[in-house]
Structures are given as structure tokens and as C-alpha cells.
Amino acid sequence: MKTQPLNKNIVGLGANSFFTDFSTEMILPLLPIFLERFLHATKTQIGLIEGAAELSVALLIALSGFYSDRLGRRKGIVVFGYGLSNLIKPLAFFAQSAGMIALIRIGDRLAKGIRVAPRDALISASTPKESSGFVFGFHKMMDGAGALAGSLATFALLWSLGESEETFRTIFALSLIPGLISMAILIFLITDAPFTPAPARRFRPGALPMPFYLLVVFQSLFSLFAMNYSFMILKAGDNGMALSMIPLAYALYNLTQAFFAIPIGRLADRFGKATLLSAVYLAFGLGALLMGLGSEWGTWLGFAIYGFFAGGFNALAKAIISDTAPQELKATAYGVYYTAVGFATLASLAAAGWLWDSFGSTLPFWIAGGAALLLGGVLYLCRKRFVHL
């Protein structure tokens, strides 16, 4: 009998992610601006804050994934991680320094690190292999839809209340509401998928297959040159976009992310996940180069193309891991993947901030765009090493 790809757990976890991202994206588009305008942080400081936050999530993913595989259960860890995150983020309301924002950002990402690997393993346990690209695409689509709702809510609040520091802090506080809704969905609608854990032993790298490690190498190299949302938001302002319009541009990014997530997943199931991953690399490269032009129209196009990239980057990687890693080591595999990408991201964001402060905003985007195009081409040429995907 063919398993239905969208069951209660998949839909429930998607709804939980929708409201969590609704909450998160009420805050994220404003944080770089809040840091720069009201807390007077440099680009290097912003890069270090974002890099440290991404490394924090990566390290905790590895630990929580390993623990989840040893425990034989997923839901309890997922609930704790989501709960901690949704309580920490609104504390930005009280922040008086860049250091306080750094603690809040790192705390939120630590909480994400606790939940991500067991959550992805729970999704994988509820997913037939032939539909893994579609299912992870659906989950990413729900992420993007929630992020779109959150960024549109932020745009509406900025438009109606003004661009003052008080408005920023009010929005931070209101982000608690969708966070609480997401927790209710997770607690009352999601069913755990217990399994018999493998015998306790030290992790052996040889237990995971070569296509997994090839994926880790490509994703880490890509992350070493890429930049995240914070520098795109700051670049939008540098390119002349009005502050009140930046959340709307960010909403465009979330719209394209949500729109393309499922089509990317379906195409990946049909033509190969590595092939589609190379396409999203190329998309990022094009978007970064457009942002680097310094024009407002290039900024709008850059946000739209970045949404296509975001709709596939991690979703395709998670689908590849879902297909290749043994059931009893899936969460561990997600942990290894995120740890490698996290270290690369820390180096990338710190370097991007220093380059911006030292040489201006254009150079980091040209470097990121050129590297992404090169890696996209190389990955396409290596796609047959993922033949069984």
C-alpha cells in the first residue's frame, strides 16, 4: 500500500513551523537595522553576532541529534527546543546593547539547535522515501509562508506606527503571540515516532555513506562564501531602499521561498536532488551579483531570487540525508551536517562584516556571487555521484 506523503504529523509539524516562523520573521528583518541604527553596532559586530548564532545552532543540533538517536524518541526534545526559542526571542524588547541582542540571538539559535535534528528525523520517520523531496519541500513551504506572514505583519506595523525605536520594541513583544500558538499545535497534535535505538557506541564516520559526506563538503564550501539575510537587509538600505520598504522586500523573499519550495522538491524527486541543488547554488550567485550592482531594482530582484535559493538549499540537503542515512543515525547525520555548515557560516559572516567595514558593501557580494556560480557548476558536473538519489 502506498503511504500518503501528507499525514497528520507532517501537516502538524508544518503548521507548527508556520507559526514559529511567523514569530521569528516579525523580529529578524528588524534586528540588523535595530543593531545598526539604535544600538550603533558595526558591520563586523553584526557579522560576528550572526556567525556565532549560526555556529551555536549547529553545535546543539549535533548534540541533540546524537542524544535523540540514543533515546529512541523525538517529540520531547522538539517541544523543549521550540518552547525555549519562542520565549527567548521576544526578550529583544528589553535589549539595550549589541551584547544583549547577541545573547538573545545565540539563545534562540541554541534552542533551534536542540529541536532541528530530532524534528527532521521525526519528519523523515513519517515520510515515504519516494516522496522525501516533496515532504521536505512542503515543510519548507510552510516555513516560508509563516515567514511571509510575519514580515508582512512587520511591514504593516512599521507603516502604521512609524519607524521609531518604540515601534521596533513593540513588534518584538508582539512576536510572542504566534510563538505560543505554535507550541499549542506541537504539544497537542504531534505524535512521537519511537524506535529501538542502536546499541550505544562511539560514532564511527564510516557508518554514514559517501554521498552524505560529498553533500557536507559542497554545502560547507558554499556556506564559506555565502551570506545570510542580515547582510542583504543592510545592503538594501545601502542601495537606497527606504527602511519601511525593507520588510516588504523581505516579504517578497519569503513569498518566492514558499512558492518554489514544493516545485523544487517535486523536481528533485524526478530529476535528482543534487541536480536541483546545483540550480539553487546558481540562483544564489545571480541574486548576490544583482544585489552587488547597488541599484534598488537589483535589490528587489536579489530578494526574489534569494527566496528561490532558500526554498531549496537546506530542504534538498535534508532530503538527501533522509534518503542516505540509516534510520538509527538520521538525527546524528543531520547534526554532523549542520555542525560543518555552522563553522563555515561563522567564518563567512565574520569575513563579510570585516570586508564591508574595510572595503565597502559591494565586494562581499561579488565574492559570494562568483563563488556560488563556480560551485553550482562543479556540483552539476558531480551530480552522478548521487546516482541512487
DRENTI-164721 format. One line per field, with one value per residue: x, y, z of N, C-alpha, C in turn; residue in three letters; residue number from 1. Coordinates in steps of 0.05 Angstrom, whole numbers, m for minus. Layout:
BEGIN
n_px <- [X	...] .
n_py <- [Y	...] .
n_pz <- [Z	...] .
ca_px <- [X	...] .
ca_py <- [Y	...] .
ca_pz <- [Z	...] .
c_px <- [X	...] .
c_py <- [Y	...] .
c_pz <- [Z	...] .
resn <- [Ala	...] .
resi <- [NUM	...] .
***
This chain:
BEGIN
n_px <- [17	11	42	12	39	28	12	m18	23	61	32	18	69	85	48	63	114	99	75	117	156	128	129	185	201	177	214	267	276	282	324	380	377	359	403	443	422	399	429	479	518	574	586	620	612	558	562	593	558	515	543	563	514	494	533	524	473	487	523	491	453	481	492	440	417	448	436	381	379	401	364	317	270	234	198	195	244	239	195	216	257	230	197	233	257	214	202	249	260	223	247	281	255	273	326	387	436	485	510	470	431	461	465	410	400	437	418	366	381	409	367	339	377	372	323	322	348	323	270	273	286	240	203	225	216	163	155	150	202	202	177	206	232	187	160	197	201	148	148	187	159	117	147	165	116	97	139	131	81	96	135	103	67	102	117	67	59	103	90	43	54	102	174	203	245	213	170	198	210	159	140	175	157	104	113	110	59	44	83	67	21	43	68	24	2	43	47	m4	m21	18	47	93	147	169	227	272	333	400	453	490	548	611	609	619	652	650	600	564	544	583	559	533	576	598	558	561	612	604	562	586	630	602	574	617	627	578	526	481	412	418	459	438	393	417	447	405	387	434	433	395	342	281	272	222	205	238	221	180	207	234	190	177	220	207	158	172	204	167	133	164	184	157	152	207	221	190	211	262	254	242	284	332	364	414	421	382	400	447	424	400	445	467	426	430	480	470	431	463	500	467	448	496	503	484	437	367	328	357	363	310	302	343	326	281	303	336	299	281	328	332	287	304	356	370	327	333	383	369	333	367	399	359	347	395	420	424	366	372	412	398	386	436	466	442	460	517	520	497	534	583	567	555	604	629	595	601	654	646	608	634	679	653	630	677	701	662	663	716	724	677	608	601	641	638	591	602	643	615	576	606	633	590	568	610	614	563	566	607	583	540	568	586	541	527	550	513	478	441	403] .
n_py <- [m24	44	96	155	219	266	265	266	280	305	349	374	387	421	463	480	499	541	579	587	609	654	684	689	717	766	791	783	813	863	864	871	925	950	939	968	1021	1038	1015	1022	987	958	933	890	872	858	816	780	769	744	702	674	660	624	584	566	542	501	469	451	423	378	353	346	315	267	252	244	200	162	161	143	169	228	272	299	327	361	392	419	449	483	511	538	572	604	633	662	697	744	774	811	859	883	895	932	938	918	871	848	836	799	757	742	727	685	651	639	612	569	543	529	494	452	430	419	373	326	339	339	286	263	281	253	200	197	197	171	144	154	203	241	289	320	323	348	394	413	423	464	501	514	537	582	607	622	656	695	716	737	776	810	827	856	897	923	941	975	1012	1034	1051	1078	1091	1088	1074	1055	1030	987	958	946	911	869	850	834	789	745	723	691	652	625	601	564	529	505	475	439	410	387	363	332	268	224	185	132	89	32	44	44	1	31	64	91	141	123	148	119	96	127	141	153	191	224	250	277	313	344	368	400	434	459	486	521	551	576	619	645	691	712	731	779	813	822	853	898	914	928	976	1005	1007	1045	1035	1051	1049	1030	1000	956	910	894	880	838	806	793	759	717	702	682	641	607	596	568	524	472	459	455	412	371	369	354	302	278	290	288	303	327	353	393	420	442	480	516	536	565	603	632	656	689	724	749	777	813	843	866	904	952	980	998	968	922	904	889	847	814	799	769	727	705	682	638	608	598	567	517	503	483	447	410	388	363	326	293	272	246	205	176	166	116	94	93	130	178	229	240	245	291	326	324	346	399	420	423	460	503	520	538	579	616	633	656	698	731	746	772	817	844	854	889	933	949	954	969	957	928	890	841	819	810	772	730	719	703	657	623	614	586	540	519	502	462	426	408	380	339	311	258	226	222	183	144	174] .
n_pz <- [0	m17	18	45	31	59	121	187	224	189	168	217	239	199	206	257	245	212	247	283	250	234	281	288	241	248	277	256	205	226	263	244	227	274	307	280	274	324	366	349	325	290	222	224	277	274	236	266	309	281	258	304	325	286	289	340	336	302	332	375	347	331	382	403	364	367	419	414	379	412	453	430	420	398	403	455	460	416	431	477	453	416	452	486	448	431	476	486	442	443	483	461	464	511	503	509	488	438	456	488	450	422	460	463	410	403	443	423	376	398	421	375	354	389	374	318	292	317	302	245	238	258	220	176	193	186	132	66	26	m30	m33	m6	m23	m38	12	48	19	24	80	81	50	85	126	97	84	135	149	110	127	177	162	131	170	202	166	160	213	220	180	200	252	251	246	293	351	392	364	341	386	405	365	373	422	409	379	411	410	361	371	417	397	361	396	422	380	370	419	426	378	352	342	372	344	364	367	364	392	366	391	444	426	406	357	290	234	186	186	160	93	31	m6	30	56	13	2	50	43	m4	14	57	34	1	41	64	32	24	45	97	112	141	120	70	82	105	60	26	49	41	m13	m23	m10	23	94	114	72	70	102	67	20	42	52	0	m12	24	2	m50	m33	m6	m49	m86	m59	m56	m113	m125	m93	m116	m168	m155	m135	m183	m221	m193	m133	m125	m174	m173	m129	m147	m182	m146	m121	m165	m171	m123	m133	m177	m153	m112	m143	m169	m125	m112	m151	m134	m144	m135	m161	m173	m121	m106	m143	m126	m75	m89	m120	m82	m49	m80	m78	m22	m16	m31	m12	43	48	5	19	68	49	19	60	89	53	50	101	153	191	247	254	234	259	281	234	212	250	244	193	200	237	208	168	201	225	178	164	206	197	147	154	192	161	119	145	161	112	91	126	116	60	36	14	m33	m49	m15	m36	m90	m86	m60	m99	m145	m125	m113	m164	m188	m154	m163	m216	m212	m177	m208	m248	m217	m204	m215	m178	m140	m157	m139	m116] .
ca_px <- [0	27	38	6	61	19	m4	m23	48	74	16	21	96	85	33	80	135	87	72	143	169	112	140	213	204	170	238	292	281	288	347	404	372	358	431	459	411	393	449	505	536	588	580	636	598	534	571	601	534	501	560	562	487	492	550	510	452	499	535	470	440	497	488	412	413	461	420	355	384	406	340	296	246	239	179	202	266	229	178	233	272	211	187	255	261	191	203	273	260	211	264	293	241	287	354	398	463	490	516	445	420	478	456	384	403	450	399	346	393	414	341	334	396	361	299	322	355	301	247	277	285	211	191	235	203	135	156	159	227	198	165	221	236	162	153	214	193	124	156	199	138	103	166	165	90	98	158	117	61	110	147	81	57	122	114	42	63	121	76	22	64	126	200	216	255	190	156	214	207	131	139	189	140	81	121	104	32	45	101	50	3	59	72	m1	0	63	41	m30	m27	40	51	121	152	191	241	292	358	423	469	507	576	622	601	640	647	644	573	549	554	599	543	528	599	601	539	572	634	593	547	605	644	583	569	641	627	552	518	453	392	425	474	420	377	435	453	382	388	457	426	376	314	271	271	195	201	255	205	164	226	238	166	180	238	192	138	184	213	144	121	181	194	145	161	235	221	179	231	285	246	241	309	355	366	439	417	367	416	465	408	396	471	468	407	442	501	457	420	484	512	447	449	522	502	479	412	343	315	373	357	285	307	361	310	263	319	346	277	283	351	325	267	316	383	370	307	345	403	355	321	389	406	337	349	421	429	408	345	382	433	389	389	465	474	434	478	543	516	494	558	601	557	556	631	634	579	614	677	636	596	655	695	637	628	703	704	644	675	742	724	651	588	599	660	628	570	615	657	595	563	624	638	566	566	631	607	540	575	622	564	525	585	590	515	524	559	489	461	419	383] .
ca_py <- [0	68	114	183	236	287	254	284	291	323	374	388	399	444	485	489	515	565	599	594	628	679	697	695	737	792	802	781	835	888	862	885	954	957	939	990	1048	1046	1005	1032	964	958	910	868	862	844	791	762	761	725	678	660	648	601	563	556	523	477	451	439	403	353	340	337	293	243	244	234	174	144	159	128	186	254	294	314	345	381	411	436	468	504	527	556	593	623	650	678	718	769	789	834	883	895	898	959	938	897	847	836	823	775	735	734	714	659	634	630	592	545	529	516	472	430	418	414	346	307	346	329	257	257	284	231	175	198	202	150	153	165	229	257	315	335	328	369	418	422	435	489	519	524	556	607	620	635	679	716	728	752	800	828	839	876	919	937	955	998	1032	1048	1062	1094	1077	1095	1052	1044	1012	963	942	936	888	847	839	821	763	723	711	667	632	609	584	542	510	490	456	418	394	373	350	316	242	215	161	118	68	19	56	26	m2	54	61	115	145	116	162	100	87	143	135	173	213	243	267	294	335	361	383	421	454	474	504	542	568	591	644	657	709	707	752	804	830	830	874	921	922	941	1004	1017	1012	1067	1027	1063	1030	1018	981	933	886	886	865	812	790	782	736	695	694	665	617	590	589	549	502	447	452	447	385	352	366	339	274	268	293	284	324	341	370	416	435	459	502	536	550	585	624	650	671	711	743	764	795	834	860	880	926	977	993	989	946	898	895	875	822	798	786	749	704	692	666	613	594	589	546	491	498	463	426	389	374	346	303	275	258	228	182	161	158	95	104	97	150	201	254	244	254	319	340	327	365	426	429	431	484	524	531	552	603	634	645	672	723	748	757	791	841	858	865	911	956	956	959	976	936	914	868	816	807	800	747	709	712	688	631	607	605	566	515	508	487	438	407	396	361	316	301	229	213	218	169	129	192] .
ca_pz <- [0	m19	41	38	40	78	143	210	234	170	168	243	241	181	219	279	233	202	268	294	231	236	304	282	220	258	290	241	186	240	280	234	227	302	316	267	278	352	384	337	320	264	206	235	301	264	225	288	323	265	256	329	328	268	299	364	328	290	353	390	330	333	408	407	345	378	443	405	369	435	470	416	419	385	409	479	454	398	447	493	436	407	475	494	427	430	500	486	421	450	502	447	474	533	496	510	476	419	471	496	426	416	478	455	384	408	458	404	358	414	423	348	353	405	362	289	284	322	286	218	240	261	193	160	202	176	103	47	12	m57	m31	13	m34	m35	40	59	5	38	105	75	41	109	137	81	87	161	148	95	144	197	151	124	195	210	147	167	239	215	164	215	278	247	246	318	368	407	346	339	411	406	347	386	443	397	367	429	405	343	383	435	380	350	417	426	358	374	443	425	352	341	355	371	328	378	353	381	386	362	416	450	419	395	329	270	209	165	188	142	65	17	m16	52	61	m10	7	71	31	m21	29	74	17	m7	64	69	16	23	67	105	108	154	102	48	93	107	33	15	58	28	m42	m26	m4	48	116	116	49	72	108	44	4	56	48	m27	m9	36	m17	m70	m19	m2	m75	m101	m42	m65	m140	m124	m82	m136	m189	m144	m135	m210	m236	m177	m113	m130	m197	m164	m110	m164	m192	m125	m119	m187	m165	m103	m145	m192	m134	m99	m163	m173	m101	m112	m170	m119	m152	m119	m176	m168	m94	m107	m157	m109	m54	m101	m128	m57	m39	m94	m66	5	m18	m37	m1	65	43	m12	35	87	34	13	85	94	35	52	128	167	209	275	255	219	274	283	208	210	268	230	170	209	250	187	156	221	226	153	165	225	183	124	163	204	139	104	160	160	84	87	141	106	31	26	14	m58	m51	m5	m54	m114	m78	m55	m124	m161	m113	m116	m192	m192	m140	m176	m239	m204	m166	m231	m261	m198	m196	m219	m154	m124	m176	m127	m106] .
c_px <- [18	21	32	28	53	0	m6	2	61	59	19	48	99	71	49	102	124	86	98	157	154	125	169	216	191	194	262	296	289	314	372	401	372	387	446	448	408	414	478	526	549	580	596	622	573	541	579	577	519	517	560	535	484	510	537	489	464	510	513	455	455	492	460	406	424	444	394	358	388	381	318	270	254	223	187	223	256	212	195	247	254	202	208	258	238	189	227	270	247	227	280	280	258	316	363	426	465	496	491	431	435	469	429	385	416	432	377	357	401	389	334	352	386	339	303	327	333	275	249	276	256	197	200	221	174	133	165	182	222	185	181	226	211	156	170	209	167	130	169	179	123	121	164	138	88	116	146	97	74	122	126	69	76	120	89	45	82	107	56	33	89	151	216	227	232	174	171	209	179	128	153	171	116	88	116	79	33	63	85	31	19	64	47	m4	19	56	17	m35	m6	44	81	123	175	203	262	319	380	438	488	536	586	615	625	634	639	615	554	561	568	583	536	551	604	582	550	595	623	579	565	620	626	579	593	641	600	547	489	436	402	440	457	403	393	442	429	381	411	451	404	347	305	267	244	190	218	239	188	182	232	214	167	198	223	170	150	195	190	133	137	189	183	153	190	237	211	199	255	278	247	269	334	359	392	436	403	383	436	450	404	423	473	450	418	464	491	445	440	496	493	447	474	522	497	453	388	329	330	369	331	288	324	345	292	279	330	324	276	305	344	304	279	341	383	350	318	367	390	343	343	397	384	339	374	428	412	388	355	403	424	394	419	475	466	452	505	541	515	519	579	593	559	583	638	619	590	637	667	625	615	671	679	634	654	707	687	655	700	741	697	633	588	616	649	607	582	630	637	582	581	630	614	562	586	623	582	547	590	602	548	542	589	563	512	535	536	469	438	399	364] .
c_py <- [25	87	142	201	257	274	274	296	312	350	389	401	423	468	497	507	541	586	606	614	655	696	707	718	764	807	804	804	861	888	876	915	964	959	963	1017	1056	1036	1010	1010	968	934	886	856	847	817	771	752	739	699	661	646	623	578	550	535	498	458	437	418	376	339	330	314	266	233	232	206	153	140	142	143	213	277	311	334	368	401	429	457	490	522	547	579	614	641	670	702	744	786	811	860	898	902	927	960	916	870	833	822	798	751	724	717	686	640	623	608	567	529	515	492	448	415	408	385	326	313	335	299	248	259	260	204	174	201	178	161	165	192	248	285	332	342	349	396	430	436	462	510	531	543	583	622	635	659	702	731	746	778	820	842	861	901	936	953	979	1020	1048	1062	1079	1078	1082	1070	1039	1024	986	946	931	911	864	833	823	794	739	708	688	645	614	591	560	521	493	469	433	399	377	357	330	290	234	190	146	95	55	30	36	23	21	47	88	117	139	131	143	90	104	141	159	196	234	261	286	318	354	379	406	443	471	494	527	561	585	618	658	675	705	732	779	823	838	854	900	932	936	970	1018	1023	1032	1059	1040	1041	1016	998	956	908	876	871	838	794	778	758	713	685	675	639	597	579	566	524	475	440	443	418	364	348	350	309	262	268	290	308	340	360	395	433	453	483	524	550	572	608	643	668	694	732	761	784	819	853	877	903	953	992	982	967	920	886	879	847	803	784	764	724	689	675	639	596	582	567	518	484	477	441	403	374	355	322	283	259	238	202	164	151	136	107	111	119	176	227	260	255	284	336	345	348	394	437	439	458	508	536	547	579	624	649	664	699	742	761	778	818	857	870	890	936	966	966	967	952	919	889	842	802	797	773	724	700	695	660	612	597	583	539	502	491	461	417	393	375	336	302	271	213	209	202	155	147	200] .
c_pz <- [0	5	32	48	60	99	165	221	215	169	194	246	222	193	242	268	222	224	282	276	230	258	298	262	226	269	271	221	200	256	269	234	256	314	305	275	307	372	373	334	293	248	215	259	293	252	246	304	307	262	281	333	310	277	324	356	317	312	369	374	332	359	411	388	356	402	434	394	391	452	456	414	408	398	433	474	436	413	464	476	426	429	484	474	428	454	499	467	430	470	488	455	495	527	496	497	455	432	480	473	419	434	470	429	387	423	441	386	373	417	397	345	368	389	334	282	291	307	257	217	243	235	175	167	192	146	87	31	m15	m57	m13	3	m31	m6	52	44	17	64	101	66	65	124	123	83	114	162	132	112	165	186	141	148	204	192	155	193	235	200	181	240	274	251	271	332	384	390	344	363	414	389	360	407	431	384	385	422	386	355	401	419	369	371	423	405	363	397	439	400	342	357	351	353	341	362	372	374	382	388	419	443	408	365	311	244	186	165	169	114	52	6	5	56	37	m7	28	60	14	m5	47	57	8	16	71	54	17	47	73	102	119	136	78	57	94	79	20	23	45	m1	m45	m19	22	69	117	94	52	82	85	24	16	53	20	m27	3	18	m38	m58	m15	m28	m88	m85	m52	m94	m141	m114	m102	m159	m180	m143	m163	m224	m219	m158	m117	m153	m189	m145	m125	m175	m171	m119	m140	m182	m144	m115	m161	m174	m121	m118	m168	m149	m102	m132	m157	m127	m136	m134	m173	m140	m93	m121	m140	m87	m65	m108	m103	m45	m53	m83	m39	5	m22	m22	21	61	26	3	55	74	27	37	92	78	40	80	139	187	236	277	240	233	277	256	204	227	256	208	180	223	230	175	175	224	201	153	183	210	161	134	177	182	124	118	159	133	80	102	129	77	20	22	m11	m59	m40	m23	m80	m109	m75	m81	m142	m151	m117	m145	m198	m179	m153	m200	m232	m193	m188	m244	m243	m191	m197	m195	m134	m140	m163	m114	m128] .
resn <- [Met	Lys	Thr	Gln	Pro	Leu	Asn	Lys	Asn	Ile	Val	Gly	Leu	Gly	Ala	Asn	Ser	Phe	Phe	Thr	Asp	Phe	Ser	Thr	Glu	Met	Ile	Leu	Pro	Leu	Leu	Pro	Ile	Phe	Leu	Glu	Arg	Phe	Leu	His	Ala	Thr	Lys	Thr	Gln	Ile	Gly	Leu	Ile	Glu	Gly	Ala	Ala	Glu	Leu	Ser	Val	Ala	Leu	Leu	Ile	Ala	Leu	Ser	Gly	Phe	Tyr	Ser	Asp	Arg	Leu	Gly	Arg	Arg	Lys	Gly	Ile	Val	Val	Phe	Gly	Tyr	Gly	Leu	Ser	Asn	Leu	Ile	Lys	Pro	Leu	Ala	Phe	Phe	Ala	Gln	Ser	Ala	Gly	Met	Ile	Ala	Leu	Ile	Arg	Ile	Gly	Asp	Arg	Leu	Ala	Lys	Gly	Ile	Arg	Val	Ala	Pro	Arg	Asp	Ala	Leu	Ile	Ser	Ala	Ser	Thr	Pro	Lys	Glu	Ser	Ser	Gly	Phe	Val	Phe	Gly	Phe	His	Lys	Met	Met	Asp	Gly	Ala	Gly	Ala	Leu	Ala	Gly	Ser	Leu	Ala	Thr	Phe	Ala	Leu	Leu	Trp	Ser	Leu	Gly	Glu	Ser	Glu	Glu	Thr	Phe	Arg	Thr	Ile	Phe	Ala	Leu	Ser	Leu	Ile	Pro	Gly	Leu	Ile	Ser	Met	Ala	Ile	Leu	Ile	Phe	Leu	Ile	Thr	Asp	Ala	Pro	Phe	Thr	Pro	Ala	Pro	Ala	Arg	Arg	Phe	Arg	Pro	Gly	Ala	Leu	Pro	Met	Pro	Phe	Tyr	Leu	Leu	Val	Val	Phe	Gln	Ser	Leu	Phe	Ser	Leu	Phe	Ala	Met	Asn	Tyr	Ser	Phe	Met	Ile	Leu	Lys	Ala	Gly	Asp	Asn	Gly	Met	Ala	Leu	Ser	Met	Ile	Pro	Leu	Ala	Tyr	Ala	Leu	Tyr	Asn	Leu	Thr	Gln	Ala	Phe	Phe	Ala	Ile	Pro	Ile	Gly	Arg	Leu	Ala	Asp	Arg	Phe	Gly	Lys	Ala	Thr	Leu	Leu	Ser	Ala	Val	Tyr	Leu	Ala	Phe	Gly	Leu	Gly	Ala	Leu	Leu	Met	Gly	Leu	Gly	Ser	Glu	Trp	Gly	Thr	Trp	Leu	Gly	Phe	Ala	Ile	Tyr	Gly	Phe	Phe	Ala	Gly	Gly	Phe	Asn	Ala	Leu	Ala	Lys	Ala	Ile	Ile	Ser	Asp	Thr	Ala	Pro	Gln	Glu	Leu	Lys	Ala	Thr	Ala	Tyr	Gly	Val	Tyr	Tyr	Thr	Ala	Val	Gly	Phe	Ala	Thr	Leu	Ala	Ser	Leu	Ala	Ala	Ala	Gly	Trp	Leu	Trp	Asp	Ser	Phe	Gly	Ser	Thr	Leu	Pro	Phe	Trp	Ile	Ala	Gly	Gly	Ala	Ala	Leu	Leu	Leu	Gly	Gly	Val	Leu	Tyr	Leu	Cys	Arg	Lys	Arg	Phe	Val	His	Leu] .
resi <- [1	2	3	4	5	6	7	8	9	10	11	12	13	14	15	16	17	18	19	20	21	22	23	24	25	26	27	28	29	30	31	32	33	34	35	36	37	38	39	40	41	42	43	44	45	46	47	48	49	50	51	52	53	54	55	56	57	58	59	60	61	62	63	64	65	66	67	68	69	70	71	72	73	74	75	76	77	78	79	80	81	82	83	84	85	86	87	88	89	90	91	92	93	94	95	96	97	98	99	100	101	102	103	104	105	106	107	108	109	110	111	112	113	114	115	116	117	118	119	120	121	122	123	124	125	126	127	128	129	130	131	132	133	134	135	136	137	138	139	140	141	142	143	144	145	146	147	148	149	150	151	152	153	154	155	156	157	158	159	160	161	162	163	164	165	166	167	168	169	170	171	172	173	174	175	176	177	178	179	180	181	182	183	184	185	186	187	188	189	190	191	192	193	194	195	196	197	198	199	200	201	202	203	204	205	206	207	208	209	210	211	212	213	214	215	216	217	218	219	220	221	222	223	224	225	226	227	228	229	230	231	232	233	234	235	236	237	238	239	240	241	242	243	244	245	246	247	248	249	250	251	252	253	254	255	256	257	258	259	260	261	262	263	264	265	266	267	268	269	270	271	272	273	274	275	276	277	278	279	280	281	282	283	284	285	286	287	288	289	290	291	292	293	294	295	296	297	298	299	300	301	302	303	304	305	306	307	308	309	310	311	312	313	314	315	316	317	318	319	320	321	322	323	324	325	326	327	328	329	330	331	332	333	334	335	336	337	338	339	340	341	342	343	344	345	346	347	348	349	350	351	352	353	354	355	356	357	358	359	360	361	362	363	364	365	366	367	368	369	370	371	372	373	374	375	376	377	378	379	380	381	382	383	384	385	386	387	388	389] .
***
